Amino acid sequence: MWGRRLMWIAWPAFLVAAVLEMIVFALVDPSDLHWFGSPLALSREAVYTLAFFVFWGLTVASSALTTLLAVPPSEL
């Protein structure tokens, strides 16, 4: 049951993170990003990768919270 629940969390979060990645980087060029006033010292691919994992982590947290709130108290 936990494996199924994990997939209920991870798979939709993965899809949403992929869509967010496409939308954000269609509008933003990673080479134009700055961190505390200085340009990022990362390649475009590194920025894409880090951003994807940040997006995925945030959407996993959101999906996990939704799943946790949907669990009846008797199952906790």
LINQUI-V800415 format. One record per residue. N is the residue number from 1. OMEGA is omega in degrees with one decimal (none if undefined). Layout:
n=N omega=OMEGA
n=N omega=OMEGA
This chain:
n=1 omega=-179.2
n=2 omega=177.1
n=3 omega=178.0
n=4 omega=179.5
n=5 omega=177.2
n=6 omega=177.4
n=7 omega=174.8
n=8 omega=-179.6
n=9 omega=-169.5
n=10 omega=-174.3
n=11 omega=176.8
n=12 omega=178.3
n=13 omega=177.5
n=14 omega=-179.2
n=15 omega=179.6
n=16 omega=178.1
n=17 omega=178.3
n=18 omega=178.7
n=19 omega=177.0
n=20 omega=178.7
n=21 omega=-179.5
n=22 omega=-178.3
n=23 omega=-176.3
n=24 omega=-175.1
n=25 omega=166.4
n=26 omega=-177.7
n=27 omega=-173.8
n=28 omega=174.6
n=29 omega=-177.4
n=30 omega=179.5
n=31 omega=177.8
n=32 omega=-177.4
n=33 omega=177.6
n=34 omega=178.7
n=35 omega=-177.0
n=36 omega=174.6
n=37 omega=179.0
n=38 omega=-179.5
n=39 omega=177.5
n=40 omega=179.7
n=41 omega=-178.2
n=42 omega=175.5
n=43 omega=177.4
n=44 omega=-179.1
n=45 omega=178.6
n=46 omega=178.2
n=47 omega=177.6
n=48 omega=-177.8
n=49 omega=179.7
n=50 omega=179.3
n=51 omega=179.1
n=52 omega=-179.0
n=53 omega=174.1
n=54 omega=177.6
n=55 omega=-179.2
n=56 omega=178.9
n=57 omega=179.1
n=58 omega=179.9
n=59 omega=173.2
n=60 omega=178.8
n=61 omega=178.7
n=62 omega=179.5
n=63 omega=179.4
n=64 omega=178.0
n=65 omega=177.5
n=66 omega=179.2
n=67 omega=178.8
n=68 omega=179.7
n=69 omega=-179.9
n=70 omega=-178.1
n=71 omega=176.0
n=72 omega=-179.1
n=73 omega=-179.8
n=74 omega=-179.3
n=75 omega=-179.8
n=76 omega=none
